């Protein structure tokens, strides 16, 4: 009888642990990214056909140096996913990735910012007047949204 009671207690305890496991697992904190992203697009208002400079600042937000893989040339389009939405919220087609590129590891010290630059108007068709929202992403980290306005020539 003692063994049977003990076995029932073990089964009930195991069932309780299994019932709580999904709850405990879902509350586990997600790993914190070691960097932040800041997007700056200039000019904010432009005429179709103008050059639009897109700069992304990747900053190490930890107290230790980190290694990141980067595309040499420091272009935004090679190192980040770029999302451009028109005034209706529709995503513009993604640019084709560069056909030739080289990767390298770069050490980013605590608080250090690495800059990436591209010409947005060479990557996306921004020939239609209107408002566009731009955002970049690397892994699970997204930048701020930058809004630009396009007017006809």
ZAKERO-655397 format. One record per atom (N, C-alpha, C): atom name; residue number from 0; residue in one letter; x, z, y. Coordinates in nm, 3 decimals, decimal comma. Layout:
BEGIN
 site pos code       x       z       y
   CA NUM    A       X       Z       Y
...
END
This chain:
BEGIN
 site pos code       x       z       y
    N   0    X   0,082   0,000  -0,119
   CA   0    X   0,000   0,000   0,000
    C   0    X   0,087   0,000   0,126
    N   1    X   0,198   0,080   0,123
   CA   1    X   0,288   0,082   0,237
    C   1    X   0,347  -0,055   0,262
    N   2    X   0,390  -0,122   0,156
   CA   2    X   0,451  -0,255   0,171
    C   2    X   0,350  -0,355   0,227
    N   3    X   0,225  -0,341   0,181
   CA   3    X   0,123  -0,434   0,230
    C   3    X   0,095  -0,410   0,378
    N   4    X   0,087  -0,286   0,421
   CA   4    X   0,064  -0,252   0,562
    C   4    X   0,180  -0,301   0,647
    N   5    X   0,300  -0,279   0,597
   CA   5    X   0,421  -0,324   0,667
    C   5    X   0,420  -0,477   0,681
    N   6    X   0,382  -0,546   0,577
   CA   6    X   0,377  -0,693   0,580
    C   6    X   0,273  -0,741   0,681
    N   7    X   0,158  -0,674   0,686
   CA   7    X   0,054  -0,712   0,781
    C   7    X   0,103  -0,689   0,923
    N   8    X   0,172  -0,578   0,949
   CA   8    X   0,225  -0,550   1,082
    C   8    X   0,325  -0,659   1,122
    N   9    X   0,411  -0,700   1,030
   CA   9    X   0,509  -0,806   1,058
    C   9    X   0,439  -0,939   1,089
    N  10    X   0,336  -0,969   1,013
   CA  10    X   0,262  -1,095   1,035
    C  10    X   0,192  -1,091   1,170
    N  11    X   0,130  -0,979   1,205
   CA  11    X   0,062  -0,967   1,334
    C  11    X   0,163  -0,977   1,448
    N  12    X   0,278  -0,911   1,433
   CA  12    X   0,383  -0,917   1,537
    C  12    X   0,435  -1,059   1,552
    N  13    X   0,459  -1,128   1,440
   CA  13    X   0,508  -1,266   1,446
    C  13    X   0,404  -1,357   1,511
    N  14    X   0,277  -1,336   1,479
   CA  14    X   0,171  -1,418   1,538
    C  14    X   0,163  -1,394   1,689
    N  15    X   0,182  -1,269   1,731
   CA  15    X   0,179  -1,239   1,875
    C  15    X   0,295  -1,306   1,947
    N  16    X   0,413  -1,303   1,886
   CA  16    X   0,530  -1,368   1,947
    C  16    X   0,507  -1,519   1,955
    N  17    X   0,456  -1,578   1,849
   CA  17    X   0,430  -1,721   1,849
    C  17    X   0,322  -1,757   1,951
    N  18    X   0,223  -1,673   1,966
   CA  18    X   0,117  -1,700   2,063
    C  18    X   0,169  -1,693   2,206
    N  19    X   0,265  -1,604   2,231
   CA  19    X   0,320  -1,589   2,366
    C  19    X   0,435  -1,683   2,396
    N  20    X   0,494  -1,742   2,292
   CA  20    X   0,612  -1,826   2,312
    C  20    X   0,591  -1,939   2,413
    N  21    X   0,482  -2,015   2,404
   CA  21    X   0,463  -2,122   2,504
    C  21    X   0,454  -2,066   2,647
    N  22    X   0,387  -1,953   2,661
   CA  22    X   0,373  -1,890   2,793
    C  22    X   0,511  -1,848   2,846
    N  23    X   0,590  -1,787   2,762
   CA  23    X   0,724  -1,742   2,803
    C  23    X   0,813  -1,862   2,832
    N  24    X   0,804  -1,964   2,750
   CA  24    X   0,889  -2,082   2,769
    C  24    X   0,854  -2,154   2,898
    N  25    X   0,724  -2,165   2,929
   CA  25    X   0,683  -2,237   3,049
    C  25    X   0,723  -2,163   3,176
    N  26    X   0,749  -2,032   3,166
   CA  26    X   0,788  -1,955   3,283
    C  26    X   0,940  -1,952   3,302
    N  27    X   1,014  -2,010   3,210
   CA  27    X   1,159  -2,013   3,225
    C  27    X   1,194  -2,097   3,348
    N  28    X   1,283  -2,046   3,432
   CA  28    X   1,315  -2,122   3,553
    C  28    X   1,388  -2,251   3,520
    N  29    X   1,354  -2,355   3,594
   CA  29    X   1,421  -2,484   3,576
    C  29    X   1,562  -2,472   3,633
    N  30    X   1,658  -2,545   3,579
   CA  30    X   1,792  -2,538   3,634
    C  30    X   1,792  -2,584   3,780
    N  31    X   1,865  -2,512   3,862
   CA  31    X   1,871  -2,543   4,004
    C  31    X   1,973  -2,654   4,027
    N  32    X   1,934  -2,760   4,098
   CA  32    X   2,031  -2,866   4,127
    C  32    X   2,140  -2,811   4,219
    N  33    X   2,258  -2,869   4,211
   CA  33    X   2,369  -2,818   4,292
    C  33    X   2,381  -2,890   4,426
    N  34    X   2,291  -2,984   4,454
   CA  34    X   2,303  -3,058   4,579
    C  34    X   2,168  -3,079   4,645
    N  35    X   2,174  -3,110   4,774
   CA  35    X   2,054  -3,149   4,849
    C  35    X   2,079  -3,289   4,904
    N  36    X   1,970  -3,357   4,938
   CA  36    X   1,979  -3,493   4,992
    C  36    X   1,909  -3,499   5,128
    N  37    X   1,976  -3,562   5,223
   CA  37    X   1,916  -3,584   5,355
    C  37    X   1,924  -3,733   5,383
    N  38    X   1,809  -3,793   5,417
   CA  38    X   1,800  -3,936   5,446
    C  38    X   1,780  -3,957   5,596
    N  39    X   1,859  -4,047   5,653
   CA  39    X   1,844  -4,086   5,793
    C  39    X   1,837  -4,238   5,797
    N  40    X   1,732  -4,292   5,860
   CA  40    X   1,716  -4,437   5,872
    C  40    X   1,710  -4,469   6,021
    N  41    X   1,795  -4,564   6,065
   CA  41    X   1,796  -4,604   6,206
    C  41    X   1,800  -4,757   6,216
    N  42    X   1,734  -4,814   6,312
   CA  42    X   1,641  -4,749   6,405
    C  42    X   1,510  -4,716   6,336
    N  43    X   1,428  -4,635   6,400
   CA  43    X   1,297  -4,596   6,345
    C  43    X   1,193  -4,703   6,375
    N  44    X   1,210  -4,776   6,484
   CA  44    X   1,121  -4,886   6,521
    C  44    X   1,206  -5,011   6,536
    N  45    X   1,164  -5,119   6,471
   CA  45    X   1,245  -5,240   6,479
    C  45    X   1,159  -5,363   6,459
    N  46    X   1,216  -5,476   6,492
   CA  46    X   1,147  -5,604   6,474
    C  46    X   1,192  -5,664   6,340
    N  47    X   1,105  -5,743   6,280
   CA  47    X   1,137  -5,806   6,152
    C  47    X   1,270  -5,881   6,164
    N  48    X   1,349  -5,874   6,059
   CA  48    X   1,478  -5,941   6,055
    C  48    X   1,593  -5,858   6,107
    N  49    X   1,565  -5,742   6,166
   CA  49    X   1,671  -5,655   6,218
    C  49    X   1,741  -5,581   6,104
    N  50    X   1,865  -5,542   6,129
   CA  50    X   1,936  -5,457   6,034
    C  50    X   1,886  -5,315   6,048
    N  51    X   1,868  -5,249   5,934
   CA  51    X   1,823  -5,110   5,931
    C  51    X   1,924  -5,032   5,849
    N  52    X   1,993  -4,940   5,914
   CA  52    X   2,095  -4,861   5,845
    C  52    X   2,029  -4,741   5,779
    N  53    X   2,058  -4,726   5,649
   CA  53    X   2,007  -4,613   5,572
    C  53    X   2,127  -4,531   5,529
    N  54    X   2,129  -4,403   5,569
   CA  54    X   2,238  -4,314   5,532
    C  54    X   2,184  -4,197   5,454
    N  55    X   2,249  -4,165   5,342
   CA  55    X   2,210  -4,050   5,262
    C  55    X   2,327  -3,953   5,259
    N  56    X   2,299  -3,828   5,295
   CA  56    X   2,399  -3,722   5,288
    C  56    X   2,369  -3,638   5,164
    N  57    X   2,465  -3,632   5,072
   CA  57    X   2,456  -3,548   4,953
    C  57    X   2,545  -3,427   4,980
    N  58    X   2,486  -3,307   4,982
   CA  58    X   2,559  -3,185   5,014
    C  58    X   2,560  -3,090   4,896
    N  59    X   2,679  -3,042   4,859
   CA  59    X   2,693  -2,940   4,754
    C  59    X   2,641  -2,809   4,810
    N  60    X   2,535  -2,756   4,750
   CA  60    X   2,471  -2,634   4,799
    C  60    X   2,514  -2,509   4,723
    N  61    X   2,618  -2,520   4,640
   CA  61    X   2,664  -2,405   4,562
    C  61    X   2,792  -2,347   4,622
    N  62    X   2,840  -2,242   4,560
   CA  62    X   2,965  -2,179   4,602
    C  62    X   3,084  -2,223   4,519
    N  63    X   3,068  -2,330   4,444
   CA  63    X   3,179  -2,381   4,362
    C  63    X   3,184  -2,533   4,368
    N  64    X   3,302  -2,587   4,345
   CA  64    X   3,318  -2,732   4,343
    C  64    X   3,244  -2,792   4,225
    N  65    X   3,193  -2,911   4,244
   CA  65    X   3,119  -2,982   4,139
    C  65    X   3,171  -3,124   4,129
    N  66    X   3,165  -3,180   4,010
   CA  66    X   3,201  -3,319   3,986
    C  66    X   3,072  -3,401   3,978
    N  67    X   3,073  -3,516   4,047
   CA  67    X   2,959  -3,607   4,034
    C  67    X   3,013  -3,747   4,006
    N  68    X   2,937  -3,823   3,932
   CA  68    X   2,972  -3,963   3,908
    C  68    X   2,913  -4,045   4,022
    N  69    X   2,995  -4,127   4,082
   CA  69    X   2,947  -4,211   4,191
    C  69    X   2,985  -4,355   4,166
    N  70    X   2,909  -4,442   4,225
   CA  70    X   2,937  -4,585   4,227
    C  70    X   3,035  -4,608   4,342
    N  71    X   3,146  -4,668   4,314
   CA  71    X   3,243  -4,694   4,421
    C  71    X   3,182  -4,787   4,523
    N  72    X   3,221  -4,774   4,646
   CA  72    X   3,163  -4,850   4,754
    C  72    X   3,067  -4,764   4,834
    N  73    X   3,024  -4,651   4,777
   CA  73    X   2,941  -4,552   4,843
    C  73    X   2,810  -4,608   4,898
    N  74    X   2,753  -4,709   4,832
   CA  74    X   2,625  -4,764   4,878
    C  74    X   2,510  -4,679   4,826
    N  75    X   2,404  -4,674   4,903
   CA  75    X   2,285  -4,598   4,865
    C  75    X   2,221  -4,660   4,742
    N  76    X   2,207  -4,792   4,742
   CA  76    X   2,134  -4,860   4,634
    C  76    X   2,202  -4,845   4,498
    N  77    X   2,331  -4,822   4,494
   CA  77    X   2,402  -4,807   4,367
    C  77    X   2,401  -4,662   4,318
    N  78    X   2,379  -4,566   4,408
   CA  78    X   2,390  -4,425   4,373
    C  78    X   2,258  -4,350   4,370
    N  79    X   2,150  -4,413   4,416
   CA  79    X   2,021  -4,345   4,425
    C  79    X   1,908  -4,441   4,392
    N  80    X   1,797  -4,386   4,347
   CA  80    X   1,673  -4,463   4,339
    C  80    X   1,614  -4,461   4,479
    N  81    X   1,568  -4,575   4,527
   CA  81    X   1,512  -4,585   4,661
    C  81    X   1,364  -4,619   4,648
    N  82    X   1,281  -4,542   4,718
   CA  82    X   1,137  -4,566   4,716
    C  82    X   1,092  -4,603   4,857
    N  83    X   1,032  -4,720   4,871
   CA  83    X   0,978  -4,765   4,999
    C  83    X   0,829  -4,791   4,977
    N  84    X   0,747  -4,723   5,056
   CA  84    X   0,601  -4,738   5,046
    C  84    X   0,549  -4,798   5,175
    N  85    X   0,454  -4,892   5,162
   CA  85    X   0,391  -4,949   5,281
    C  85    X   0,283  -4,854   5,333
    N  86    X   0,214  -4,894   5,438
   CA  86    X   0,115  -4,806   5,502
    C  86    X  -0,003  -4,773   5,411
    N  87    X  -0,023  -4,850   5,304
   CA  87    X  -0,130  -4,822   5,208
    C  87    X  -0,081  -4,737   5,091
    N  88    X   0,049  -4,701   5,094
   CA  88    X   0,105  -4,618   4,987
    C  88    X   0,158  -4,697   4,869
    N  89    X   0,156  -4,832   4,878
   CA  89    X   0,206  -4,915   4,769
    C  89    X   0,359  -4,919   4,770
    N  90    X   0,418  -4,903   4,652
   CA  90    X   0,563  -4,912   4,641
    C  90    X   0,609  -5,056   4,650
    N  91    X   0,712  -5,081   4,728
   CA  91    X   0,773  -5,214   4,732
    C  91    X   0,862  -5,226   4,608
    N  92    X   0,880  -5,348   4,556
   CA  92    X   0,964  -5,366   4,437
    C  92    X   1,106  -5,313   4,462
    N  93    X   1,160  -5,247   4,359
   CA  93    X   1,297  -5,194   4,366
    C  93    X   1,397  -5,309   4,377
    N  94    X   1,506  -5,287   4,450
   CA  94    X   1,609  -5,390   4,457
    C  94    X   1,681  -5,402   4,323
    N  95    X   1,736  -5,518   4,299
   CA  95    X   1,818  -5,538   4,180
    C  95    X   1,945  -5,458   4,194
    N  96    X   1,987  -5,387   4,090
   CA  96    X   2,114  -5,314   4,100
    C  96    X   2,230  -5,412   4,115
    N  97    X   2,338  -5,368   4,178
   CA  97    X   2,453  -5,457   4,192
    C  97    X   2,498  -5,507   4,055
    N  98    X   2,539  -5,633   4,048
   CA  98    X   2,578  -5,689   3,919
    C  98    X   2,716  -5,640   3,876
    N  99    X   2,801  -5,608   3,971
   CA  99    X   2,934  -5,556   3,939
    C  99    X   2,954  -5,426   4,015
    N 100    X   2,982  -5,320   3,943
   CA 100    X   3,009  -5,192   4,008
    C 100    X   3,097  -5,108   3,920
    N 101    X   3,166  -5,014   3,981
   CA 101    X   3,256  -4,924   3,910
    C 101    X   3,216  -4,781   3,937
    N 102    X   3,221  -4,699   3,833
   CA 102    X   3,191  -4,557   3,847
    C 102    X   3,320  -4,477   3,854
    N 103    X   3,315  -4,367   3,926
   CA 103    X   3,428  -4,275   3,932
    C 103    X   3,372  -4,135   3,948
    N 104    X   3,447  -4,036   3,903
   CA 104    X   3,409  -3,897   3,926
    C 104    X   3,466  -3,854   4,059
    N 105    X   3,384  -3,781   4,134
   CA 105    X   3,427  -3,731   4,264
    C 105    X   3,404  -3,581   4,267
    N 106    X   3,500  -3,507   4,317
   CA 106    X   3,486  -3,364   4,332
    C 106    X   3,423  -3,336   4,468
    N 107    X   3,316  -3,257   4,467
   CA 107    X   3,247  -3,219   4,591
    C 107    X   3,260  -3,068   4,605
    N 108    X   3,331  -3,025   4,707
   CA 108    X   3,357  -2,883   4,728
    C 108    X   3,233  -2,813   4,785
    N 109    X   3,227  -2,679   4,777
   CA 109    X   3,112  -2,606   4,829
    C 109    X   3,086  -2,640   4,976
    N 110    X   2,961  -2,674   5,007
   CA 110    X   2,923  -2,708   5,143
    C 110    X   2,964  -2,848   5,189
    N 111    X   3,043  -2,918   5,109
   CA 111    X   3,089  -3,053   5,146
    C 111    X   2,974  -3,153   5,138
    N 112    X   2,973  -3,247   5,233
   CA 112    X   2,873  -3,353   5,236
    C 112    X   2,940  -3,487   5,213
    N 113    X   2,885  -3,565   5,123
   CA 113    X   2,932  -3,700   5,094
    C 113    X   2,829  -3,797   5,149
    N 114    X   2,873  -3,899   5,223
   CA 114    X   2,782  -3,994   5,287
    C 114    X   2,779  -4,127   5,211
    N 115    X   2,659  -4,181   5,198
   CA 115    X   2,636  -4,311   5,136
    C 115    X   2,558  -4,395   5,235
    N 116    X   2,594  -4,523   5,250
   CA 116    X   2,530  -4,608   5,351
    C 116    X   2,494  -4,744   5,291
    N 117    X   2,377  -4,796   5,329
   CA 117    X   2,334  -4,931   5,292
    C 117    X   2,247  -4,988   5,404
    N 118    X   2,230  -5,120   5,401
   CA 118    X   2,141  -5,189   5,494
    C 118    X   2,007  -5,206   5,422
    N 119    X   1,908  -5,128   5,463
   CA 119    X   1,778  -5,128   5,397
    C 119    X   1,711  -5,264   5,402
    N 120    X   1,727  -5,336   5,513
   CA 120    X   1,660  -5,466   5,528
    C 120    X   1,721  -5,573   5,437
    N 121    X   1,838  -5,549   5,382
   CA 121    X   1,897  -5,643   5,286
    C 121    X   1,853  -5,612   5,143
    N 122    X   1,796  -5,493   5,122
   CA 122    X   1,753  -5,451   4,989
    C 122    X   1,604  -5,473   4,965
    N 123    X   1,523  -5,462   5,070
   CA 123    X   1,378  -5,471   5,057
    C 123    X   1,324  -5,575   5,154
    N 124    X   1,210  -5,635   5,117
   CA 124    X   1,142  -5,730   5,203
    C 124    X   1,057  -5,651   5,303
    N 125    X   1,110  -5,636   5,424
   CA 125    X   1,039  -5,564   5,530
    C 125    X   0,993  -5,660   5,638
    N 126    X   0,952  -5,780   5,596
   CA 126    X   0,913  -5,883   5,691
    C 126    X   0,768  -5,869   5,739
    N 127    X   0,691  -5,784   5,675
   CA 127    X   0,552  -5,764   5,717
    C 127    X   0,544  -5,649   5,816
    N 128    X   0,489  -5,672   5,934
   CA 128    X   0,474  -5,563   6,030
    C 128    X   0,392  -5,449   5,970
    N 129    X   0,427  -5,328   6,007
   CA 129    X   0,355  -5,211   5,959
    C 129    X   0,446  -5,090   5,952
    N 130    X   0,394  -4,986   5,890
   CA 130    X   0,467  -4,861   5,875
    C 130    X   0,519  -4,852   5,730
    N 131    X   0,640  -4,800   5,715
   CA 131    X   0,700  -4,783   5,583
    C 131    X   0,758  -4,642   5,571
    N 132    X   0,738  -4,581   5,456
   CA 132    X   0,798  -4,450   5,428
    C 132    X   0,908  -4,471   5,324
    N 133    X   1,025  -4,415   5,353
   CA 133    X   1,141  -4,432   5,264
    C 133    X   1,184  -4,296   5,213
    N 134    X   1,221  -4,290   5,086
   CA 134    X   1,272  -4,169   5,024
    C 134    X   1,370  -4,210   4,915
    N 135    X   1,474  -4,128   4,892
   CA 135    X   1,568  -4,156   4,784
    C 135    X   1,567  -4,040   4,686
    N 136    X   1,616  -4,069   4,566
   CA 136    X   1,617  -3,969   4,460
    C 136    X   1,743  -3,986   4,376
    N 137    X   1,796  -3,874   4,332
   CA 137    X   1,906  -3,874   4,235
    C 137    X   1,875  -3,763   4,135
    N 138    X   1,854  -3,802   4,010
   CA 138    X   1,814  -3,703   3,910
    C 138    X   1,677  -3,648   3,946
    N 139    X   1,669  -3,516   3,960
   CA 139    X   1,542  -3,452   3,995
    C 139    X   1,533  -3,417   4,143
    N 140    X   1,634  -3,454   4,220
   CA 140    X   1,638  -3,417   4,362
    C 140    X   1,592  -3,534   4,447
    N 141    X   1,495  -3,506   4,536
   CA 141    X   1,445  -3,608   4,629
    C 141    X   1,484  -3,570   4,770
    N 142    X   1,502  -3,670   4,852
   CA 142    X   1,533  -3,650   4,993
    C 142    X   1,405  -3,626   5,072
    N 143    X   1,424  -3,603   5,200
   CA 143    X   1,313  -3,604   5,294
    C 143    X   1,257  -3,746   5,302
    N 144    X   1,139  -3,760   5,358
   CA 144    X   1,079  -3,892   5,378
    C 144    X   1,110  -3,935   5,521
    N 145    X   1,158  -4,058   5,535
   CA 145    X   1,185  -4,113   5,668
    C 145    X   1,085  -4,226   5,692
    N 146    X   1,020  -4,223   5,808
   CA 146    X   0,916  -4,323   5,841
    C 146    X   0,972  -4,421   5,945
    N 147    X   0,951  -4,549   5,918
   CA 147    X   0,992  -4,653   6,013
    C 147    X   0,871  -4,742   6,045
    N 148    X   0,879  -4,810   6,157
   CA 148    X   0,772  -4,902   6,199
    C 148    X   0,833  -5,039   6,224
    N 149    X   0,770  -5,141   6,166
   CA 149    X   0,815  -5,279   6,180
    C 149    X   0,715  -5,353   6,267
    N 150    X   0,767  -5,426   6,367
   CA 150    X   0,680  -5,510   6,450
    C 150    X   0,727  -5,655   6,441
    N 151    X   0,639  -5,746   6,472
   CA 151    X   0,672  -5,889   6,467
    C 151    X   0,773  -5,921   6,576
    N 152    X   0,848  -6,026   6,551
   CA 152    X   0,949  -6,070   6,649
    C 152    X   0,887  -6,111   6,777
END
